[in-house]
Amino acid sequence: MPDKSPHQQQQKKAGKTIKQKRADKKAKAPHEGAADPVAHLKKR
């Protein structure tokens, strides 16, 4: 029967989380203002 007592787990720490990477990418990208706010809308 396996031992079910809690053990300390040695987890590898990632360099950056996905959220941090996204935030960095967003900050670096040249942010243009909404030149045409309706350009992304599809015509019906």
HTML snippet that shows the backbone in 3Dmol.js (N, CA, C, O; Angstrom):
<script src="https://3Dmol.org/build/3Dmol-min.js"></script>
<div id="view" style="width:600px;height:400px;position:relative"></div>
<script>
const pdb = `
ATOM      1  N   MET A   1       0.859  -1.189   0.000  1.00  0.00           N
ATOM      2  CA  MET A   1       0.000   0.000   0.000  1.00  0.00           C
ATOM      3  C   MET A   1       0.899   1.245   0.000  1.00  0.00           C
ATOM      4  O   MET A   1       1.832   1.337   0.798  1.00  0.00           O
ATOM      5  N   PRO A   2       0.621   2.187  -0.881  1.00  0.00           N
ATOM      6  CA  PRO A   2       1.476   3.375  -0.965  1.00  0.00           C
ATOM      7  C   PRO A   2       1.336   4.276   0.261  1.00  0.00           C
ATOM      8  O   PRO A   2       0.304   4.298   0.931  1.00  0.00           O
ATOM      9  N   ASP A   3       2.391   5.001   0.524  1.00  0.00           N
ATOM     10  CA  ASP A   3       2.421   5.943   1.639  1.00  0.00           C
ATOM     11  C   ASP A   3       1.627   7.185   1.252  1.00  0.00           C
ATOM     12  O   ASP A   3       1.957   7.845   0.267  1.00  0.00           O
ATOM     13  N   LYS A   4       0.591   7.510   2.009  1.00  0.00           N
ATOM     14  CA  LYS A   4      -0.274   8.648   1.662  1.00  0.00           C
ATOM     15  C   LYS A   4      -0.001   9.889   2.508  1.00  0.00           C
ATOM     16  O   LYS A   4      -0.754  10.860   2.448  1.00  0.00           O
ATOM     17  N   SER A   5       1.057   9.859   3.282  1.00  0.00           N
ATOM     18  CA  SER A   5       1.369  11.023   4.099  1.00  0.00           C
ATOM     19  C   SER A   5       1.929  12.132   3.204  1.00  0.00           C
ATOM     20  O   SER A   5       2.587  11.853   2.201  1.00  0.00           O
ATOM     21  N   PRO A   6       1.668  13.378   3.568  1.00  0.00           N
ATOM     22  CA  PRO A   6       2.152  14.481   2.725  1.00  0.00           C
ATOM     23  C   PRO A   6       3.672  14.597   2.773  1.00  0.00           C
ATOM     24  O   PRO A   6       4.285  14.434   3.828  1.00  0.00           O
ATOM     25  N   HIS A   7       4.262  14.876   1.636  1.00  0.00           N
ATOM     26  CA  HIS A   7       5.710  15.032   1.529  1.00  0.00           C
ATOM     27  C   HIS A   7       6.020  16.389   0.921  1.00  0.00           C
ATOM     28  O   HIS A   7       5.199  16.977   0.216  1.00  0.00           O
ATOM     29  N   GLN A   8       7.210  16.868   1.206  1.00  0.00           N
ATOM     30  CA  GLN A   8       7.661  18.103   0.569  1.00  0.00           C
ATOM     31  C   GLN A   8       8.006  17.780  -0.871  1.00  0.00           C
ATOM     32  O   GLN A   8       8.757  16.840  -1.133  1.00  0.00           O
ATOM     33  N   GLN A   9       7.473  18.537  -1.800  1.00  0.00           N
ATOM     34  CA  GLN A   9       7.732  18.324  -3.210  1.00  0.00           C
ATOM     35  C   GLN A   9       8.705  19.382  -3.700  1.00  0.00           C
ATOM     36  O   GLN A   9       8.519  20.576  -3.464  1.00  0.00           O
ATOM     37  N   GLN A  10       9.715  18.940  -4.365  1.00  0.00           N
ATOM     38  CA  GLN A  10      10.682  19.869  -4.941  1.00  0.00           C
ATOM     39  C   GLN A  10      10.233  20.179  -6.358  1.00  0.00           C
ATOM     40  O   GLN A  10      10.473  19.398  -7.278  1.00  0.00           O
ATOM     41  N   GLN A  11       9.582  21.317  -6.532  1.00  0.00           N
ATOM     42  CA  GLN A  11       9.098  21.687  -7.853  1.00  0.00           C
ATOM     43  C   GLN A  11      10.064  22.675  -8.483  1.00  0.00           C
ATOM     44  O   GLN A  11      10.636  23.539  -7.819  1.00  0.00           O
ATOM     45  N   LYS A  12      10.220  22.515  -9.772  1.00  0.00           N
ATOM     46  CA  LYS A  12      11.081  23.423 -10.515  1.00  0.00           C
ATOM     47  C   LYS A  12      10.358  24.744 -10.708  1.00  0.00           C
ATOM     48  O   LYS A  12       9.218  24.780 -11.172  1.00  0.00           O
ATOM     49  N   LYS A  13      11.023  25.817 -10.351  1.00  0.00           N
ATOM     50  CA  LYS A  13      10.431  27.149 -10.522  1.00  0.00           C
ATOM     51  C   LYS A  13      10.631  27.605 -11.960  1.00  0.00           C
ATOM     52  O   LYS A  13      11.742  27.579 -12.491  1.00  0.00           O
ATOM     53  N   ALA A  14       9.540  28.019 -12.571  1.00  0.00           N
ATOM     54  CA  ALA A  14       9.627  28.542 -13.930  1.00  0.00           C
ATOM     55  C   ALA A  14      10.210  29.943 -13.886  1.00  0.00           C
ATOM     56  O   ALA A  14      10.106  30.639 -12.876  1.00  0.00           O
ATOM     57  N   GLY A  15      10.813  30.343 -14.971  1.00  0.00           N
ATOM     58  CA  GLY A  15      11.408  31.681 -15.050  1.00  0.00           C
ATOM     59  C   GLY A  15      10.350  32.756 -14.927  1.00  0.00           C
ATOM     60  O   GLY A  15      10.449  33.651 -14.087  1.00  0.00           O
ATOM     61  N   LYS A  16       9.346  32.662 -15.764  1.00  0.00           N
ATOM     62  CA  LYS A  16       8.247  33.621 -15.741  1.00  0.00           C
ATOM     63  C   LYS A  16       6.948  32.862 -15.957  1.00  0.00           C
ATOM     64  O   LYS A  16       6.913  31.845 -16.649  1.00  0.00           O
ATOM     65  N   THR A  17       5.899  33.365 -15.362  1.00  0.00           N
ATOM     66  CA  THR A  17       4.597  32.759 -15.593  1.00  0.00           C
ATOM     67  C   THR A  17       4.063  33.245 -16.933  1.00  0.00           C
ATOM     68  O   THR A  17       4.557  34.225 -17.490  1.00  0.00           O
ATOM     69  N   ILE A  18       3.068  32.564 -17.437  1.00  0.00           N
ATOM     70  CA  ILE A  18       2.479  32.940 -18.718  1.00  0.00           C
ATOM     71  C   ILE A  18       1.896  34.347 -18.638  1.00  0.00           C
ATOM     72  O   ILE A  18       2.001  35.126 -19.586  1.00  0.00           O
ATOM     73  N   LYS A  19       1.283  34.666 -17.504  1.00  0.00           N
ATOM     74  CA  LYS A  19       0.708  36.007 -17.339  1.00  0.00           C
ATOM     75  C   LYS A  19       1.792  37.075 -17.403  1.00  0.00           C
ATOM     76  O   LYS A  19       1.593  38.131 -18.004  1.00  0.00           O
ATOM     77  N   GLN A  20       2.938  36.801 -16.784  1.00  0.00           N
ATOM     78  CA  GLN A  20       4.025  37.772 -16.813  1.00  0.00           C
ATOM     79  C   GLN A  20       4.564  37.938 -18.230  1.00  0.00           C
ATOM     80  O   GLN A  20       4.876  39.051 -18.656  1.00  0.00           O
ATOM     81  N   LYS A  21       4.673  36.822 -18.961  1.00  0.00           N
ATOM     82  CA  LYS A  21       5.163  36.899 -20.337  1.00  0.00           C
ATOM     83  C   LYS A  21       4.217  37.721 -21.198  1.00  0.00           C
ATOM     84  O   LYS A  21       4.650  38.543 -22.006  1.00  0.00           O
ATOM     85  N   ARG A  22       2.912  37.489 -21.017  1.00  0.00           N
ATOM     86  CA  ARG A  22       1.916  38.241 -21.794  1.00  0.00           C
ATOM     87  C   ARG A  22       2.000  39.723 -21.487  1.00  0.00           C
ATOM     88  O   ARG A  22       1.943  40.556 -22.392  1.00  0.00           O
ATOM     89  N   ALA A  23       2.135  40.055 -20.199  1.00  0.00           N
ATOM     90  CA  ALA A  23       2.204  41.462 -19.798  1.00  0.00           C
ATOM     91  C   ALA A  23       3.434  42.130 -20.415  1.00  0.00           C
ATOM     92  O   ALA A  23       3.359  43.264 -20.890  1.00  0.00           O
ATOM     93  N   ASP A  24       4.570  41.417 -20.405  1.00  0.00           N
ATOM     94  CA  ASP A  24       5.787  41.973 -20.993  1.00  0.00           C
ATOM     95  C   ASP A  24       5.621  42.184 -22.496  1.00  0.00           C
ATOM     96  O   ASP A  24       6.030  43.210 -23.039  1.00  0.00           O
ATOM     97  N   LYS A  25       5.024  41.212 -23.148  1.00  0.00           N
ATOM     98  CA  LYS A  25       4.826  41.302 -24.592  1.00  0.00           C
ATOM     99  C   LYS A  25       3.909  42.464 -24.942  1.00  0.00           C
ATOM    100  O   LYS A  25       4.139  43.184 -25.914  1.00  0.00           O
ATOM    101  N   LYS A  26       2.867  42.637 -24.135  1.00  0.00           N
ATOM    102  CA  LYS A  26       1.917  43.727 -24.365  1.00  0.00           C
ATOM    103  C   LYS A  26       2.585  45.080 -24.146  1.00  0.00           C
ATOM    104  O   LYS A  26       2.314  46.034 -24.875  1.00  0.00           O
ATOM    105  N   ALA A  27       3.459  45.161 -23.144  1.00  0.00           N
ATOM    106  CA  ALA A  27       4.135  46.421 -22.848  1.00  0.00           C
ATOM    107  C   ALA A  27       5.129  46.789 -23.953  1.00  0.00           C
ATOM    108  O   ALA A  27       5.306  47.967 -24.261  1.00  0.00           O
ATOM    109  N   LYS A  28       5.773  45.787 -24.547  1.00  0.00           N
ATOM    110  CA  LYS A  28       6.767  46.052 -25.582  1.00  0.00           C
ATOM    111  C   LYS A  28       6.123  46.397 -26.921  1.00  0.00           C
ATOM    112  O   LYS A  28       6.683  47.170 -27.699  1.00  0.00           O
ATOM    113  N   ALA A  29       4.955  45.830 -27.191  1.00  0.00           N
ATOM    114  CA  ALA A  29       4.308  46.039 -28.490  1.00  0.00           C
ATOM    115  C   ALA A  29       3.916  47.503 -28.650  1.00  0.00           C
ATOM    116  O   ALA A  29       3.417  48.118 -27.708  1.00  0.00           O
ATOM    117  N   PRO A  30       4.140  48.062 -29.835  1.00  0.00           N
ATOM    118  CA  PRO A  30       3.718  49.453 -30.055  1.00  0.00           C
ATOM    119  C   PRO A  30       2.195  49.520 -30.048  1.00  0.00           C
ATOM    120  O   PRO A  30       1.524  48.929 -30.895  1.00  0.00           O
ATOM    121  N   HIS A  31       1.679  50.236 -29.095  1.00  0.00           N
ATOM    122  CA  HIS A  31       0.226  50.300 -28.927  1.00  0.00           C
ATOM    123  C   HIS A  31      -0.316  51.463 -29.734  1.00  0.00           C
ATOM    124  O   HIS A  31      -0.076  52.626 -29.412  1.00  0.00           O
ATOM    125  N   GLU A  32      -1.041  51.141 -30.772  1.00  0.00           N
ATOM    126  CA  GLU A  32      -1.687  52.182 -31.554  1.00  0.00           C
ATOM    127  C   GLU A  32      -3.074  52.407 -30.990  1.00  0.00           C
ATOM    128  O   GLU A  32      -3.732  51.466 -30.548  1.00  0.00           O
ATOM    129  N   GLY A  33      -3.509  53.622 -31.006  1.00  0.00           N
ATOM    130  CA  GLY A  33      -4.854  53.921 -30.567  1.00  0.00           C
ATOM    131  C   GLY A  33      -5.851  53.314 -31.540  1.00  0.00           C
ATOM    132  O   GLY A  33      -5.471  52.869 -32.623  1.00  0.00           O
ATOM    133  N   ALA A  34      -7.073  53.294 -31.176  1.00  0.00           N
ATOM    134  CA  ALA A  34      -8.094  52.728 -32.048  1.00  0.00           C
ATOM    135  C   ALA A  34      -8.257  53.636 -33.265  1.00  0.00           C
ATOM    136  O   ALA A  34      -9.051  54.576 -33.244  1.00  0.00           O
ATOM    137  N   ALA A  35      -7.506  53.352 -34.317  1.00  0.00           N
ATOM    138  CA  ALA A  35      -7.560  54.158 -35.529  1.00  0.00           C
ATOM    139  C   ALA A  35      -8.946  54.017 -36.160  1.00  0.00           C
ATOM    140  O   ALA A  35      -9.562  55.003 -36.565  1.00  0.00           O
ATOM    141  N   ASP A  36      -9.416  52.790 -36.234  1.00  0.00           N
ATOM    142  CA  ASP A  36     -10.741  52.526 -36.771  1.00  0.00           C
ATOM    143  C   ASP A  36     -11.419  51.523 -35.843  1.00  0.00           C
ATOM    144  O   ASP A  36     -11.233  50.318 -36.008  1.00  0.00           O
ATOM    145  N   PRO A  37     -12.186  51.983 -34.888  1.00  0.00           N
ATOM    146  CA  PRO A  37     -12.738  51.082 -33.869  1.00  0.00           C
ATOM    147  C   PRO A  37     -13.711  50.050 -34.411  1.00  0.00           C
ATOM    148  O   PRO A  37     -13.981  49.057 -33.736  1.00  0.00           O
ATOM    149  N   VAL A  38     -14.243  50.252 -35.600  1.00  0.00           N
ATOM    150  CA  VAL A  38     -15.194  49.294 -36.150  1.00  0.00           C
ATOM    151  C   VAL A  38     -14.566  48.425 -37.241  1.00  0.00           C
ATOM    152  O   VAL A  38     -15.271  47.673 -37.915  1.00  0.00           O
ATOM    153  N   ALA A  39     -13.255  48.523 -37.417  1.00  0.00           N
ATOM    154  CA  ALA A  39     -12.591  47.779 -38.477  1.00  0.00           C
ATOM    155  C   ALA A  39     -12.648  46.276 -38.238  1.00  0.00           C
ATOM    156  O   ALA A  39     -12.658  45.507 -39.199  1.00  0.00           O
ATOM    157  N   HIS A  40     -12.687  45.843 -36.992  1.00  0.00           N
ATOM    158  CA  HIS A  40     -12.668  44.414 -36.688  1.00  0.00           C
ATOM    159  C   HIS A  40     -14.067  43.787 -36.753  1.00  0.00           C
ATOM    160  O   HIS A  40     -14.199  42.564 -36.690  1.00  0.00           O
ATOM    161  N   LEU A  41     -15.109  44.614 -36.879  1.00  0.00           N
ATOM    162  CA  LEU A  41     -16.457  44.071 -36.928  1.00  0.00           C
ATOM    163  C   LEU A  41     -16.760  43.506 -38.316  1.00  0.00           C
ATOM    164  O   LEU A  41     -16.362  44.072 -39.334  1.00  0.00           O
ATOM    165  N   LYS A  42     -17.464  42.394 -38.334  1.00  0.00           N
ATOM    166  CA  LYS A  42     -17.815  41.765 -39.610  1.00  0.00           C
ATOM    167  C   LYS A  42     -19.095  42.386 -40.154  1.00  0.00           C
ATOM    168  O   LYS A  42     -19.991  42.777 -39.406  1.00  0.00           O
ATOM    169  N   LYS A  43     -19.151  42.462 -41.478  1.00  0.00           N
ATOM    170  CA  LYS A  43     -20.371  42.934 -42.113  1.00  0.00           C
ATOM    171  C   LYS A  43     -21.346  41.794 -42.205  1.00  0.00           C
ATOM    172  O   LYS A  43     -20.943  40.644 -42.380  1.00  0.00           O
ATOM    173  N   ARG A  44     -22.607  42.087 -42.093  1.00  0.00           N
ATOM    174  CA  ARG A  44     -23.616  41.032 -42.192  1.00  0.00           C
ATOM    175  C   ARG A  44     -24.430  41.204 -43.435  1.00  0.00           C
ATOM    176  O   ARG A  44     -25.334  40.410 -43.696  1.00  0.00           O
TER     177      ARG A  44
END
`;
const viewer = $3Dmol.createViewer("view");
viewer.addModel(pdb, "pdb");
viewer.setStyle({}, {cartoon: {color: "spectrum"}});
viewer.zoomTo();
viewer.render();
</script>
